[in-house]
Amino acid sequence: MRELIEGFFDFNHRHRGDVIMLLAEMPTLADLGLVDRVLGWRTRLTHLICGPSPTLEQQARAILALGGLQDVCMQFPDAPVGELKAAAVAGALDALGR
């Protein structure tokens, strides 16, 4: 579980500039059907985190954890990566109840 969360942080931190650019182009992404694809990725990650039949509470916690990690990467671009990762991963695991 921790490895998946840490990997998700690493990916989002590494590509935070791209994610910010994509958010600015949200209407275009919606027109291209990419929003649905991103939501599908989150659903697959939720199943990796919670198993194949997660409860609503588990799904909500997983989305909070994943979305929170993404937000932290964008909100604190100048923070030391090691400190930011440690705080974000701990918060995500707390959100997941782990």
LINHUJO-V192628 format. One record per residue. RES is the residue in three letters. OMEGA is omega in radians with two decimals (999 if undefined). Layout:
<<RES;OMEGA> <RES;OMEGA>>
//
This chain:
<<MET;-3.13> <ARG;-3.12> <GLU;3.12> <LEU;-3.14> <ILE;3.12> <GLU;3.11> <GLY;3.10> <PHE;3.07> <PHE;-3.10> <ASP;3.13> <PHE;-3.09> <ASN;3.12> <HIS;-3.13> <ARG;-3.05> <HIS;-3.05> <ARG;3.10> <GLY;3.11> <ASP;-3.13> <VAL;3.12> <ILE;3.11> <MET;3.14> <LEU;3.12> <LEU;3.11> <ALA;-3.12> <GLU;-3.05> <MET;3.13> <PRO;3.11> <THR;3.12> <LEU;3.12> <ALA;3.12> <ASP;-3.13> <LEU;-3.14> <GLY;-3.09> <LEU;3.10> <VAL;3.10> <ASP;3.12> <ARG;3.12> <VAL;3.10> <LEU;3.06> <GLY;3.09> <TRP;3.13> <ARG;3.11> <THR;3.12> <ARG;3.09> <LEU;3.10> <THR;3.12> <HIS;3.06> <LEU;-3.11> <ILE;-2.95> <CYS;-3.07> <GLY;-3.00> <PRO;-3.11> <SER;-3.07> <PRO;3.03> <THR;3.08> <LEU;3.13> <GLU;3.13> <GLN;3.12> <GLN;3.14> <ALA;3.11> <ARG;3.14> <ALA;3.13> <ILE;3.05> <LEU;-3.13> <ALA;-3.10> <LEU;3.13> <GLY;3.11> <GLY;3.10> <LEU;3.12> <GLN;-3.12> <ASP;3.14> <VAL;-3.14> <CYS;-3.13> <MET;-3.04> <GLN;-3.04> <PHE;-3.06> <PRO;-3.08> <ASP;-3.14> <ALA;3.05> <PRO;-3.01> <VAL;-3.11> <GLY;3.13> <GLU;-3.14> <LEU;-3.14> <LYS;-3.13> <ALA;-3.13> <ALA;-3.10> <ALA;-3.14> <VAL;3.12> <ALA;3.12> <GLY;3.13> <ALA;3.12> <LEU;3.05> <ASP;3.12> <ALA;3.13> <LEU;-3.14> <GLY;-3.09> <ARG;999>>
//
